[in-house]
């Protein structure tokens, strides 16, 4: 028989497993993080800007009292 040996089979590719870890981050609010906002002392422009930050558009043509009421209601529902 001819003396030629068959070529060795190529080595199999290594199996790479990707492990994904789910990390749950819990936001903790400390007393230092809490900012007390006095809506009654804010100007109408400040109320309007603060409202926008919290997802409500206030109409400055309304009275200061009405803006504060609308904002408090929105904040209590969110």
C-alpha positions as CSV (number, residue, x, y, z in Angstrom):
1,X,0.0,0.0,0.0
2,X,1.3,3.4,-1.0
3,X,2.8,4.7,2.2
4,X,0.8,8.0,2.2
5,X,-1.1,8.7,5.4
6,X,-4.4,10.6,5.2
7,X,-4.2,14.2,6.3
8,X,-5.4,14.7,9.9
9,X,-8.9,16.3,10.3
10,X,-8.8,20.0,11.1
11,X,-9.3,20.8,14.8
12,X,-12.8,21.9,15.6
13,X,-13.4,25.6,16.3
14,X,-13.6,26.4,20.0
15,X,-17.1,27.0,21.3
16,X,-17.5,30.6,22.7
17,X,-20.4,31.2,25.0
18,X,-21.4,34.7,25.8
19,X,-22.8,35.1,29.3
20,X,-24.9,38.2,29.9
21,X,-25.5,39.2,33.5
22,X,-28.5,41.4,34.2
23,X,-27.7,44.0,36.8
24,X,-30.6,45.7,38.5
25,X,-29.8,49.2,39.8
26,X,-32.1,50.5,42.4
27,X,-32.1,54.3,42.8
28,X,-32.0,55.2,46.5
29,X,-33.1,58.7,47.6
30,X,-31.4,60.0,50.6
31,X,-32.5,63.1,52.6
32,X,-29.5,64.9,50.9
33,X,-31.0,64.2,47.5
34,X,-34.5,65.6,48.3
35,X,-34.9,69.2,47.2
36,X,-37.9,71.0,48.7
37,X,-39.5,73.3,46.2
38,X,-41.8,76.1,47.4
39,X,-44.1,76.6,44.5
40,X,-45.8,79.6,46.2
41,X,-42.6,81.6,46.2
42,X,-41.8,80.9,42.5
43,X,-42.5,83.4,39.8
44,X,-44.8,82.5,36.9
45,X,-41.8,82.0,34.6
46,X,-40.2,79.7,37.2
47,X,-43.4,77.8,37.6
48,X,-43.6,77.4,33.8
49,X,-40.0,76.1,33.6
50,X,-40.5,73.8,36.5
51,X,-43.7,72.5,35.0
52,X,-41.9,71.7,31.7
53,X,-39.2,69.8,33.6
54,X,-42.1,67.6,35.0
55,X,-44.0,67.2,31.7
56,X,-46.7,69.8,32.0
57,X,-47.1,73.0,29.9
58,X,-48.5,75.8,31.9
59,X,-50.2,78.9,30.5
60,X,-48.7,82.0,32.1
61,X,-51.8,84.0,31.2
62,X,-53.5,82.2,34.2
63,X,-53.1,83.5,37.7
64,X,-50.2,82.5,39.8
65,X,-52.5,80.7,42.1
66,X,-54.1,78.7,39.2
67,X,-50.6,77.8,37.9
68,X,-49.6,76.5,41.4
69,X,-52.8,74.5,41.6
70,X,-52.4,72.9,38.2
71,X,-48.8,72.1,38.9
72,X,-49.6,70.5,42.3
73,X,-52.3,68.4,40.8
74,X,-50.0,67.2,38.0
75,X,-47.2,66.4,40.4
76,X,-49.6,64.4,42.7
77,X,-50.8,62.3,39.8
78,X,-47.4,61.4,38.5
